[in-house]
Amino acid sequence: MLRRLLTTLVGIAITSLAVLGAGLPAHAAKPAKRAPACPPVTVRDSTKAAMAVFSGTVDDVQRGARTDGVPGAIYDHTVTVDLVYQGKIDTETVTVQTDRNKVACSLGALTVGTEYMFFVTGTGEPWVAGGMSGTRVNNDTVTAQVVRLLGEGKPTSQPPPEPAQFTPVGAGEPQSFSRLAAPGGALVLIGLLGLLVVRGVSRRTP
């Protein structure tokens, strides 16, 4: 009787442990490591650190592997520039590079078709928007803050137009100076001959 009771109690305990174990996720003992969230950055601080500030829409995103040994990825974005508030940008489209970093805050891939306010560094080949750059989705509030700090934005600066070239009228070869002077010389010669004739006639008259 006692043995049967012990067997029953052991069975109940095993069943209870199995039920409790089934309710726990398989990775509960080792939670997945996520990239730390980026702290908020003010527009004022973003403009101070940026080499260029502009608004633009993401047209395309290309993913590439990192080469620095850090787990994550690199993203190259083709961006159509709307207005430039700071820095020199002379093309209608630019490349903006972001990254995904599993050990530090980062922007990751931006959304195609969305307009952003870009605060970037670099040389423009490409421009770089780090996790702390302040690059964000653009809206009226963000634009108003940027305008208040940097003034009204301007379109991309285009290269100066080529100087105009004028084509001379007439397709014939230019006449030489002697040909141009010939009619005048003939007139002078006719005048001299007329003067000699008049003098001859006046001498013969009594």
Order of alpha helices (4+ residues) and beta strands (2+ residues): alpha-alpha-beta-beta-beta-beta-beta-beta-alpha-alpha
